Amino acid sequence: MTGPVPSPSGRGPAWLTRNVKTLCGISFLQDTASELLYPILPIFLTTVLGAPPAVVGAIEGLAEGAASVTKVAAGRLADLIARRPLIATGYGLAALGKLLIALATVWPLVLVARVVDRLGKGMRSAPRDALLIDGIPNGRRGKVFGLHRAADTAGAVVGPLLGLALYEAFDHHLRPLFWIALIPAVASVALVSAVRDPRTKTRTSAPAEPPRAPWRALPGRYWRTLTLLAAFNLLNFPDALLLLRAHDLGLTTAGVIGAYAVYNFAYAALSYPAGALSDRLSRPLVFAAGLAFFAIGYLGLGLLHAPWLVFAVLPLYGGFNACTDGVGKAWISTLVPDSQQGTAQGLYQGTIGAAVLIAGLWAGLAWGADGHIPLLVSGTGALALAATLPALARAPMAAR
């Protein structure tokens, strides 16, 4: 087995490029801002603005749906023009969305704000991910995406803990937290200027694949993998509903924020090891392990009644995203040529977002008094889907 290839400067492995480090820092700042707000947003919507639980699911689902369309378009653009302006625009829209939440006095404005925020995510995600692995060999991409997810999710640990401290400091008033979240959001936009984009201007030559049909050339193994992963995400409704379930079980607002921070700590801690493991083993197998963690989280939240058990279940659920988010992107990246990375990532992430939209809508409508029915349905379905992924692992061209 070969070890990591050192960089020419001697400052670290070759895959740990300037762009990897910078984009990790940008994602850390943006996620600190986003996750400072995310665990309190369902509570803010239902207790302050008077929205019903179905609206919480609908807002998150519609926001992800808006991001889905943008991801597909931005992914195609990322294969044709400079990526850094797309990334900067995306992070700028995310900061604008947080400003609108701070100004909101009725829940429809929160809907607009979340859509703007997610449009920003859609604009930046595929170009950023394509730039992350620019020049990185297939056998190191799990590490790259794993490290990026770890940095991003570290912000999701810092954000809720900062939010919890500020929640106490501001005598349990939620709105000041929305204004403070703007600081790291704006800082992330400023840091985009440090990203190096080898494609500094629009291509003047014709692209390798016809713009009118960019998806046609994507290989069959890509479409098979995309179909399977999209089917799973029809069960994966937004985490806002999981936090609402935790609140319904009896956790205070501070308790929900704390539980969310614990979940994200597990997610951040496991992301790089999971990504590195996927470089050595089969990515579908690592992804299947993530589905098992998903089932534990959903079934656990659906069955438990004691609020303190949320702190035991959510860290296990953190293993789901650690084993699927970066690993899924690395898996997709190895199924297509480098010239189609933006298109492939954008279509993958857009399709997943559309599936989450559907999941958020059906789960919100089926939530009922405490949400245990959709949780049990999704947890059971994830176990069934996990059983199909090892079969993919036996196909070398799909696994690597």
C-alpha positions as a LaTeX table, in Angstrom:
\begin{tabular}{lrrr}
\hline
Residue & $x$ (\AA) & $y$ (\AA) & $z$ (\AA) \\
\hline
Met1 & 0.00 & 0.00 & 0.00 \\
Thr2 & 1.36 & 3.43 & $-0.90$ \\
Gly3 & 1.22 & 6.37 & 1.43 \\
Pro4 & 0.24 & 9.96 & 0.64 \\
Val5 & 2.29 & 11.65 & $-2.04$ \\
Pro6 & 4.11 & 14.68 & $-0.57$ \\
Ser7 & 3.59 & 18.04 & $-2.19$ \\
Pro8 & 6.51 & 19.68 & $-4.02$ \\
Ser9 & 6.72 & 22.33 & $-1.29$ \\
Gly10 & 7.05 & 19.69 & 1.41 \\
Arg11 & 4.16 & 21.24 & 3.34 \\
Gly12 & 1.76 & 18.34 & 3.09 \\
Pro13 & 0.31 & 15.73 & 0.76 \\
Ala14 & $-0.15$ & 16.72 & $-2.87$ \\
Trp15 & $-3.94$ & 16.50 & $-2.67$ \\
Leu16 & $-4.02$ & 19.20 & 0.05 \\
Thr17 & $-3.86$ & 22.07 & $-2.43$ \\
Arg18 & $-4.33$ & 25.79 & $-1.81$ \\
Asn19 & $-7.86$ & 25.57 & $-3.19$ \\
Val20 & $-8.74$ & 22.66 & $-0.92$ \\
Lys21 & $-7.55$ & 24.63 & 2.13 \\
Thr22 & $-9.26$ & 27.87 & 1.05 \\
Leu23 & $-12.56$ & 26.26 & 0.14 \\
Cys24 & $-12.53$ & 24.38 & 3.44 \\
Gly25 & $-12.14$ & 27.72 & 5.24 \\
Ile26 & $-14.94$ & 29.32 & 3.23 \\
Ser27 & $-17.30$ & 26.44 & 3.95 \\
Phe28 & $-16.41$ & 26.55 & 7.66 \\
Leu29 & $-17.37$ & 30.23 & 7.89 \\
Gln30 & $-20.57$ & 29.85 & 5.87 \\
Asp31 & $-21.70$ & 26.80 & 7.80 \\
Thr32 & $-20.97$ & 28.55 & 11.10 \\
Ala33 & $-23.44$ & 31.22 & 10.00 \\
Ser34 & $-26.01$ & 28.78 & 8.60 \\
Glu35 & $-25.95$ & 26.36 & 11.51 \\
Leu36 & $-26.10$ & 29.12 & 14.09 \\
Leu37 & $-29.62$ & 29.64 & 12.71 \\
Tyr38 & $-30.72$ & 26.22 & 11.52 \\
Pro39 & $-31.57$ & 24.53 & 14.86 \\
Ile40 & $-33.60$ & 27.50 & 16.06 \\
Leu41 & $-35.39$ & 28.20 & 12.78 \\
Pro42 & $-38.14$ & 25.55 & 13.22 \\
Ile43 & $-38.77$ & 26.86 & 16.74 \\
Phe44 & $-38.76$ & 30.47 & 15.51 \\
Leu45 & $-41.24$ & 29.59 & 12.76 \\
Thr46 & $-43.67$ & 27.68 & 14.98 \\
Thr47 & $-43.49$ & 29.58 & 18.29 \\
Val48 & $-42.69$ & 33.16 & 17.20 \\
Leu49 & $-44.22$ & 33.42 & 13.72 \\
Gly50 & $-47.04$ & 30.92 & 14.31 \\
Ala51 & $-46.39$ & 28.58 & 11.37 \\
Pro52 & $-47.73$ & 24.99 & 11.59 \\
Pro53 & $-45.32$ & 22.01 & 11.35 \\
Ala54 & $-46.37$ & 21.34 & 7.75 \\
Val55 & $-45.05$ & 24.79 & 6.82 \\
Val56 & $-41.64$ & 23.93 & 8.31 \\
Gly57 & $-41.34$ & 20.90 & 6.06 \\
Ala58 & $-42.71$ & 22.79 & 3.06 \\
Ile59 & $-40.29$ & 25.70 & 3.51 \\
Glu60 & $-37.25$ & 23.44 & 3.71 \\
Gly61 & $-38.49$ & 21.23 & 0.89 \\
Leu62 & $-39.27$ & 24.16 & $-1.42$ \\
Ala63 & $-35.94$ & 25.79 & $-0.59$ \\
Glu64 & $-34.10$ & 22.60 & $-1.50$ \\
Gly65 & $-36.21$ & 22.31 & $-4.64$ \\
Ala66 & $-35.13$ & 25.79 & $-5.73$ \\
Ala67 & $-31.54$ & 24.81 & $-5.08$ \\
Ser68 & $-31.98$ & 21.66 & $-7.15$ \\
Val69 & $-32.81$ & 23.53 & $-10.36$ \\
Thr70 & $-29.94$ & 25.95 & $-9.79$ \\
Lys71 & $-27.45$ & 23.15 & $-9.14$ \\
Val72 & $-28.16$ & 21.56 & $-12.51$ \\
Ala73 & $-27.71$ & 24.85 & $-14.38$ \\
Ala74 & $-24.65$ & 25.92 & $-12.36$ \\
Gly75 & $-23.05$ & 22.52 & $-12.84$ \\
Arg76 & $-23.32$ & 22.86 & $-16.61$ \\
Leu77 & $-21.92$ & 26.39 & $-16.46$ \\
Ala78 & $-19.02$ & 25.16 & $-14.33$ \\
Asp79 & $-17.86$ & 23.05 & $-17.29$ \\
Leu80 & $-18.01$ & 26.04 & $-19.65$ \\
Ile81 & $-16.92$ & 29.22 & $-17.83$ \\
Ala82 & $-14.87$ & 30.42 & $-14.87$ \\
Arg83 & $-15.98$ & 28.84 & $-11.62$ \\
Arg84 & $-14.95$ & 31.47 & $-9.07$ \\
Pro85 & $-17.66$ & 34.05 & $-10.02$ \\
Leu86 & $-20.30$ & 31.33 & $-9.65$ \\
Ile87 & $-18.92$ & 30.43 & $-6.23$ \\
Ala88 & $-18.82$ & 34.07 & $-5.10$ \\
Thr89 & $-22.39$ & 34.69 & $-6.30$ \\
Gly90 & $-23.57$ & 31.62 & $-4.45$ \\
Tyr91 & $-22.07$ & 32.63 & $-1.13$ \\
Gly92 & $-23.33$ & 36.19 & $-1.62$ \\
Leu93 & $-26.90$ & 34.97 & $-2.07$ \\
Ala94 & $-26.55$ & 32.88 & 1.09 \\
Ala95 & $-25.57$ & 35.99 & 3.05 \\
Leu96 & $-28.55$ & 37.88 & 1.59 \\
Gly97 & $-30.88$ & 35.07 & 2.66 \\
Lys98 & $-29.67$ & 35.36 & 6.24 \\
Leu99 & $-30.30$ & 39.10 & 6.18 \\
Leu100 & $-33.90$ & 38.49 & 5.07 \\
Ile101 & $-34.45$ & 36.03 & 7.93 \\
Ala102 & $-33.22$ & 38.66 & 10.38 \\
Leu103 & $-35.84$ & 41.06 & 8.98 \\
Ala104 & $-38.72$ & 38.55 & 8.89 \\
Thr105 & $-41.90$ & 39.20 & 10.89 \\
Val106 & $-44.11$ & 36.69 & 9.01 \\
Trp107 & $-43.29$ & 33.17 & 7.87 \\
Pro108 & $-43.67$ & 33.81 & 4.09 \\
Leu109 & $-40.62$ & 36.09 & 4.26 \\
Val110 & $-38.69$ & 33.23 & 5.86 \\
Leu111 & $-39.76$ & 31.11 & 2.90 \\
Val112 & $-38.33$ & 33.74 & 0.52 \\
Ala113 & $-35.16$ & 33.97 & 2.61 \\
Arg114 & $-34.61$ & 30.21 & 2.63 \\
Val115 & $-35.18$ & 30.02 & $-1.12$ \\
Val116 & $-32.62$ & 32.80 & $-1.69$ \\
Asp117 & $-30.17$ & 31.07 & 0.64 \\
Arg118 & $-30.61$ & 27.71 & $-1.11$ \\
Leu119 & $-30.39$ & 29.32 & $-4.54$ \\
Gly120 & $-26.97$ & 30.46 & $-3.38$ \\
Lys121 & $-26.09$ & 26.94 & $-2.36$ \\
Gly122 & $-27.25$ & 25.69 & $-5.73$ \\
Met123 & $-25.17$ & 28.30 & $-7.52$ \\
Arg124 & $-21.94$ & 27.47 & $-5.68$ \\
Ser125 & $-22.02$ & 23.74 & $-4.93$ \\
Ala126 & $-21.18$ & 22.07 & $-8.25$ \\
Pro127 & $-18.57$ & 24.71 & $-9.32$ \\
Arg128 & $-16.93$ & 24.49 & $-5.89$ \\
Asp129 & $-16.86$ & 20.69 & $-5.90$ \\
Ala130 & $-15.46$ & 20.61 & $-9.44$ \\
Leu131 & $-12.73$ & 23.05 & $-8.41$ \\
Leu132 & $-12.00$ & 21.07 & $-5.22$ \\
Ile133 & $-10.89$ & 18.02 & $-7.18$ \\
Asp134 & $-9.22$ & 19.86 & $-10.05$ \\
Gly135 & $-5.99$ & 17.93 & $-10.61$ \\
Ile136 & $-6.72$ & 15.43 & $-7.80$ \\
Pro137 & $-6.40$ & 11.72 & $-8.77$ \\
Asn138 & $-9.38$ & 9.41 & $-8.23$ \\
Gly139 & $-7.70$ & 7.58 & $-5.38$ \\
Arg140 & $-7.45$ & 10.74 & $-3.27$ \\
Arg141 & $-10.87$ & 12.29 & $-3.90$ \\
Gly142 & $-12.48$ & 10.61 & $-0.90$ \\
Lys143 & $-9.93$ & 12.36 & 1.32 \\
Val144 & $-10.55$ & 15.72 & $-0.36$ \\
Phe145 & $-14.32$ & 15.56 & $-0.06$ \\
Gly146 & $-14.06$ & 14.05 & 3.42 \\
Leu147 & $-11.80$ & 16.87 & 4.64 \\
His148 & $-14.08$ & 19.46 & 3.06 \\
Arg149 & $-17.14$ & 17.94 & 4.74 \\
Ala150 & $-15.26$ & 17.84 & 8.05 \\
Ala151 & $-14.39$ & 21.55 & 7.77 \\
Asp152 & $-17.90$ & 22.44 & 6.67 \\
Thr153 & $-19.44$ & 20.46 & 9.51 \\
Ala154 & $-16.99$ & 21.87 & 12.05 \\
Gly155 & $-18.83$ & 25.11 & 11.35 \\
Ala156 & $-22.01$ & 23.23 & 12.15 \\
Val157 & $-20.52$ & 22.47 & 15.59 \\
Val158 & $-19.26$ & 25.99 & 16.25 \\
Gly159 & $-22.44$ & 27.62 & 14.94 \\
Pro160 & $-24.95$ & 25.93 & 17.28 \\
Leu161 & $-22.62$ & 26.27 & 20.30 \\
Leu162 & $-22.15$ & 29.95 & 19.54 \\
Gly163 & $-25.91$ & 30.24 & 19.06 \\
Leu164 & $-26.52$ & 28.54 & 22.41 \\
Ala165 & $-24.16$ & 30.92 & 24.20 \\
Leu166 & $-25.74$ & 33.94 & 22.51 \\
Tyr167 & $-29.26$ & 32.61 & 23.20 \\
Glu168 & $-28.45$ & 32.64 & 26.90 \\
Ala169 & $-26.59$ & 35.96 & 26.70 \\
Phe170 & $-29.57$ & 37.64 & 24.98 \\
Asp171 & $-32.05$ & 36.32 & 27.57 \\
His172 & $-33.61$ & 33.74 & 25.22 \\
His173 & $-34.36$ & 36.23 & 22.45 \\
Leu174 & $-33.88$ & 34.62 & 19.04 \\
Arg175 & $-33.75$ & 37.56 & 16.64 \\
Pro176 & $-30.31$ & 38.97 & 17.68 \\
Leu177 & $-28.78$ & 35.64 & 16.65 \\
Phe178 & $-29.92$ & 36.21 & 13.07 \\
Trp179 & $-27.97$ & 39.48 & 12.87 \\
Ile180 & $-24.81$ & 38.02 & 14.36 \\
Ala181 & $-24.91$ & 35.17 & 11.83 \\
Leu182 & $-24.33$ & 37.74 & 9.08 \\
Ile183 & $-20.71$ & 38.29 & 10.23 \\
Pro184 & $-19.24$ & 34.88 & 9.26 \\
Ala185 & $-21.54$ & 34.78 & 6.22 \\
Val186 & $-20.06$ & 37.99 & 4.82 \\
Ala187 & $-16.52$ & 36.86 & 5.75 \\
Ser188 & $-16.99$ & 33.69 & 3.66 \\
Val189 & $-17.88$ & 35.81 & 0.62 \\
Ala190 & $-14.73$ & 37.90 & 1.06 \\
Leu191 & $-12.51$ & 34.81 & 1.27 \\
Val192 & $-13.60$ & 33.61 & $-2.18$ \\
Ser193 & $-11.11$ & 36.10 & $-3.65$ \\
Ala194 & $-8.29$ & 33.82 & $-2.44$ \\
Val195 & $-9.49$ & 30.91 & $-4.59$ \\
Arg196 & $-7.38$ & 30.17 & $-7.66$ \\
Asp197 & $-9.38$ & 29.32 & $-10.76$ \\
Pro198 & $-7.33$ & 28.06 & $-13.74$ \\
Arg199 & $-10.30$ & 28.87 & $-15.96$ \\
Thr200 & $-10.19$ & 32.65 & $-15.59$ \\
Lys201 & $-12.39$ & 33.52 & $-18.54$ \\
Thr202 & $-15.15$ & 32.05 & $-20.66$ \\
Arg203 & $-13.93$ & 29.37 & $-23.05$ \\
Thr204 & $-13.66$ & 30.56 & $-26.60$ \\
Ser205 & $-13.31$ & 27.10 & $-28.11$ \\
Ala206 & $-16.22$ & 24.68 & $-28.45$ \\
Pro207 & $-16.75$ & 22.41 & $-25.44$ \\
Ala208 & $-15.98$ & 18.72 & $-25.77$ \\
Glu209 & $-19.66$ & 17.80 & $-25.53$ \\
Pro210 & $-22.51$ & 19.60 & $-27.36$ \\
Pro211 & $-24.14$ & 22.17 & $-25.03$ \\
Arg212 & $-27.59$ & 21.24 & $-26.34$ \\
Ala213 & $-27.31$ & 17.68 & $-24.93$ \\
Pro214 & $-24.63$ & 17.59 & $-22.18$ \\
Trp215 & $-26.28$ & 14.72 & $-20.31$ \\
Arg216 & $-26.36$ & 12.34 & $-23.26$ \\
Ala217 & $-22.67$ & 11.53 & $-23.01$ \\
Leu218 & $-22.76$ & 10.67 & $-19.29$ \\
Pro219 & $-22.05$ & 6.94 & $-18.91$ \\
Gly220 & $-24.66$ & 4.36 & $-17.95$ \\
Arg221 & $-22.98$ & 3.58 & $-14.62$ \\
Tyr222 & $-23.46$ & 7.23 & $-13.66$ \\
Trp223 & $-27.21$ & 7.05 & $-14.41$ \\
Arg224 & $-27.63$ & 3.77 & $-12.51$ \\
Thr225 & $-25.92$ & 5.20 & $-9.44$ \\
Leu226 & $-27.87$ & 8.45 & $-9.67$ \\
Thr227 & $-31.18$ & 6.58 & $-9.83$ \\
Leu228 & $-30.41$ & 4.50 & $-6.75$ \\
Leu229 & $-29.23$ & 7.45 & $-4.66$ \\
Ala230 & $-32.20$ & 9.57 & $-5.72$ \\
Ala231 & $-34.57$ & 6.78 & $-4.67$ \\
Phe232 & $-33.04$ & 6.78 & $-1.19$ \\
Asn233 & $-33.36$ & 10.55 & $-0.81$ \\
Leu234 & $-37.12$ & 10.32 & $-1.30$ \\
Leu235 & $-36.97$ & 9.09 & 2.31 \\
Asn236 & $-34.49$ & 11.72 & 3.52 \\
Phe237 & $-36.55$ & 14.69 & 4.69 \\
Pro238 & $-34.93$ & 17.90 & 5.97 \\
Asp239 & $-33.21$ & 17.79 & 9.35 \\
Ala240 & $-35.42$ & 20.68 & 10.50 \\
Leu241 & $-38.16$ & 18.11 & 11.03 \\
Leu242 & $-35.84$ & 15.94 & 13.12 \\
Leu243 & $-35.14$ & 18.94 & 15.34 \\
Leu244 & $-38.85$ & 19.62 & 15.57 \\
Arg245 & $-39.30$ & 15.99 & 16.72 \\
Ala246 & $-36.63$ & 16.55 & 19.39 \\
His247 & $-38.48$ & 19.65 & 20.57 \\
Asp248 & $-41.79$ & 17.76 & 20.60 \\
Leu249 & $-40.19$ & 15.07 & 22.78 \\
Gly250 & $-39.60$ & 17.69 & 25.45 \\
Leu251 & $-36.18$ & 19.21 & 24.78 \\
Thr252 & $-35.96$ & 22.92 & 25.45 \\
Thr253 & $-34.68$ & 25.29 & 22.78 \\
Ala254 & $-31.25$ & 25.16 & 24.42 \\
Gly255 & $-31.47$ & 21.37 & 24.49 \\
Val256 & $-32.30$ & 21.20 & 20.77 \\
Ile257 & $-29.31$ & 23.43 & 19.95 \\
Gly258 & $-27.05$ & 21.31 & 22.14 \\
Ala259 & $-28.26$ & 18.04 & 20.61 \\
Tyr260 & $-27.72$ & 19.46 & 17.14 \\
Ala261 & $-24.17$ & 20.47 & 18.04 \\
Val262 & $-23.45$ & 16.93 & 19.29 \\
Tyr263 & $-24.81$ & 15.50 & 16.03 \\
Asn264 & $-22.60$ & 17.79 & 13.98 \\
Phe265 & $-19.55$ & 16.99 & 16.11 \\
Ala266 & $-19.99$ & 13.31 & 15.23 \\
Tyr267 & $-20.57$ & 14.23 & 11.57 \\
Ala268 & $-17.41$ & 16.36 & 11.45 \\
Ala269 & $-15.25$ & 13.83 & 13.31 \\
Leu270 & $-16.25$ & 10.93 & 11.06 \\
Ser271 & $-16.26$ & 12.70 & 7.66 \\
Tyr272 & $-12.53$ & 12.54 & 6.87 \\
Pro273 & $-12.07$ & 8.93 & 8.09 \\
Ala274 & $-15.11$ & 7.87 & 6.05 \\
Gly275 & $-13.77$ & 9.64 & 2.95 \\
Ala276 & $-10.30$ & 8.14 & 3.40 \\
Leu277 & $-11.82$ & 4.69 & 3.90 \\
Ser278 & $-13.77$ & 5.07 & 0.66 \\
Asp279 & $-10.44$ & 5.63 & $-1.15$ \\
Arg280 & $-9.22$ & 2.24 & 0.11 \\
Leu281 & $-12.40$ & 0.18 & 0.06 \\
Ser282 & $-15.61$ & 0.31 & $-1.96$ \\
Arg283 & $-17.49$ & 3.60 & $-1.91$ \\
Pro284 & $-20.88$ & 1.86 & $-2.18$ \\
Leu285 & $-20.04$ & $-0.16$ & 0.94 \\
Val286 & $-19.15$ & 2.98 & 2.91 \\
Phe287 & $-22.34$ & 4.61 & 1.61 \\
Ala288 & $-24.34$ & 1.54 & 2.72 \\
Ala289 & $-22.90$ & 1.91 & 6.21 \\
Gly290 & $-24.21$ & 5.48 & 6.14 \\
Leu291 & $-27.69$ & 4.21 & 5.33 \\
Ala292 & $-27.51$ & 1.94 & 8.36 \\
Phe293 & $-26.70$ & 4.97 & 10.53 \\
Phe294 & $-29.62$ & 6.79 & 8.89 \\
Ala295 & $-31.97$ & 3.95 & 9.82 \\
Ile296 & $-30.74$ & 3.97 & 13.42 \\
Gly297 & $-31.32$ & 7.72 & 13.65 \\
Tyr298 & $-34.79$ & 7.76 & 12.13 \\
Leu299 & $-36.07$ & 4.61 & 13.83 \\
Gly300 & $-34.59$ & 5.76 & 17.12 \\
Leu301 & $-36.25$ & 9.17 & 16.96 \\
Gly302 & $-39.50$ & 7.55 & 15.87 \\
Leu303 & $-39.58$ & 5.06 & 18.75 \\
Leu304 & $-38.03$ & 6.82 & 21.73 \\
His305 & $-39.99$ & 8.81 & 24.30 \\
Ala306 & $-37.35$ & 10.05 & 26.76 \\
Pro307 & $-35.90$ & 13.42 & 25.66 \\
Trp308 & $-32.37$ & 12.64 & 26.90 \\
Leu309 & $-32.11$ & 9.74 & 24.43 \\
Val310 & $-31.98$ & 12.29 & 21.62 \\
Phe311 & $-28.37$ & 12.95 & 22.70 \\
Ala312 & $-27.59$ & 9.26 & 22.11 \\
Val313 & $-29.41$ & 8.88 & 18.79 \\
Leu314 & $-28.34$ & 12.06 & 16.98 \\
Pro315 & $-24.57$ & 11.33 & 17.17 \\
Leu316 & $-25.24$ & 7.95 & 15.55 \\
Tyr317 & $-27.27$ & 9.73 & 12.91 \\
Gly318 & $-24.21$ & 11.92 & 12.32 \\
Gly319 & $-22.51$ & 8.83 & 10.91 \\
Phe320 & $-25.07$ & 8.86 & 8.08 \\
Asn321 & $-23.96$ & 12.15 & 6.57 \\
Ala322 & $-20.30$ & 11.41 & 7.27 \\
Cys323 & $-20.53$ & 8.21 & 5.22 \\
Thr324 & $-22.69$ & 9.57 & 2.40 \\
Asp325 & $-22.20$ & 13.27 & 1.72 \\
Gly326 & $-18.54$ & 13.54 & 0.73 \\
Val327 & $-18.39$ & 9.85 & $-0.19$ \\
Gly328 & $-21.33$ & 10.27 & $-2.57$ \\
Lys329 & $-19.63$ & 13.20 & $-4.32$ \\
Ala330 & $-16.35$ & 11.29 & $-4.57$ \\
Trp331 & $-18.22$ & 8.27 & $-5.93$ \\
Ile332 & $-19.96$ & 10.38 & $-8.58$ \\
Ser333 & $-16.70$ & 12.13 & $-9.52$ \\
Thr334 & $-15.06$ & 8.83 & $-10.47$ \\
Leu335 & $-17.88$ & 7.81 & $-12.82$ \\
Val336 & $-17.34$ & 10.61 & $-15.37$ \\
Pro337 & $-14.38$ & 12.27 & $-17.13$ \\
Asp338 & $-12.91$ & 15.48 & $-15.73$ \\
Ser339 & $-14.45$ & 17.55 & $-18.54$ \\
Gln340 & $-17.94$ & 16.66 & $-17.24$ \\
Gln341 & $-17.38$ & 17.06 & $-13.51$ \\
Gly342 & $-19.52$ & 20.18 & $-13.16$ \\
Thr343 & $-22.38$ & 18.73 & $-15.18$ \\
Ala344 & $-22.27$ & 15.42 & $-13.31$ \\
Gln345 & $-22.05$ & 16.98 & $-9.85$ \\
Gly346 & $-24.74$ & 19.55 & $-10.62$ \\
Leu347 & $-27.16$ & 16.97 & $-11.95$ \\
Tyr348 & $-26.44$ & 14.62 & $-9.04$ \\
Gln349 & $-26.85$ & 17.30 & $-6.38$ \\
Gly350 & $-29.88$ & 18.80 & $-8.14$ \\
Thr351 & $-31.60$ & 15.44 & $-8.38$ \\
Ile352 & $-30.89$ & 14.70 & $-4.72$ \\
Gly353 & $-32.29$ & 18.11 & $-3.79$ \\
Ala354 & $-35.46$ & 17.43 & $-5.77$ \\
Ala355 & $-35.87$ & 14.14 & $-3.93$ \\
Val356 & $-35.43$ & 15.91 & $-0.60$ \\
Leu357 & $-38.08$ & 18.41 & $-1.72$ \\
Ile358 & $-40.54$ & 15.57 & $-2.21$ \\
Ala359 & $-39.48$ & 14.01 & 1.09 \\
Gly360 & $-39.98$ & 17.30 & 2.96 \\
Leu361 & $-43.43$ & 17.75 & 1.50 \\
Trp362 & $-44.75$ & 14.26 & 2.22 \\
Ala363 & $-43.15$ & 14.10 & 5.66 \\
Gly364 & $-44.51$ & 17.52 & 6.63 \\
Leu365 & $-48.00$ & 16.56 & 5.53 \\
Ala366 & $-47.80$ & 13.19 & 7.31 \\
Trp367 & $-46.20$ & 14.61 & 10.45 \\
Gly368 & $-49.33$ & 14.58 & 12.57 \\
Ala369 & $-48.98$ & 15.20 & 16.29 \\
Asp370 & $-45.42$ & 13.98 & 16.80 \\
Gly371 & $-43.91$ & 12.82 & 13.49 \\
His372 & $-43.18$ & 9.23 & 14.49 \\
Ile373 & $-44.94$ & 7.69 & 11.47 \\
Pro374 & $-42.79$ & 9.31 & 8.71 \\
Leu375 & $-39.68$ & 8.63 & 10.79 \\
Leu376 & $-40.49$ & 4.92 & 11.02 \\
Val377 & $-41.37$ & 4.71 & 7.32 \\
Ser378 & $-38.10$ & 6.32 & 6.23 \\
Gly379 & $-35.97$ & 4.35 & 8.67 \\
Thr380 & $-37.41$ & 1.05 & 7.47 \\
Gly381 & $-37.03$ & 2.02 & 3.82 \\
Ala382 & $-33.37$ & 2.97 & 4.35 \\
Leu383 & $-32.61$ & $-0.51$ & 5.71 \\
Ala384 & $-34.08$ & $-2.07$ & 2.59 \\
Leu385 & $-32.09$ & 0.23 & 0.27 \\
Ala386 & $-28.86$ & $-0.38$ & 2.18 \\
Ala387 & $-29.08$ & $-4.04$ & 1.24 \\
Thr388 & $-28.84$ & $-3.20$ & $-2.48$ \\
Leu389 & $-25.60$ & $-1.21$ & $-2.33$ \\
Pro390 & $-23.18$ & $-4.08$ & $-1.63$ \\
Ala391 & $-24.22$ & $-5.52$ & $-5.00$ \\
Leu392 & $-22.87$ & $-2.36$ & $-6.64$ \\
Ala393 & $-19.64$ & $-2.80$ & $-4.73$ \\
Arg394 & $-18.96$ & $-6.01$ & $-6.66$ \\
Ala395 & $-18.84$ & $-4.01$ & $-9.92$ \\
Pro396 & $-15.31$ & $-2.52$ & $-10.01$ \\
Met397 & $-16.18$ & 0.21 & $-12.49$ \\
Ala398 & $-19.03$ & 1.46 & $-10.30$ \\
Ala399 & $-17.16$ & 1.23 & $-7.02$ \\
Arg400 & $-14.04$ & 3.15 & $-7.92$ \\
\hline
\end{tabular}
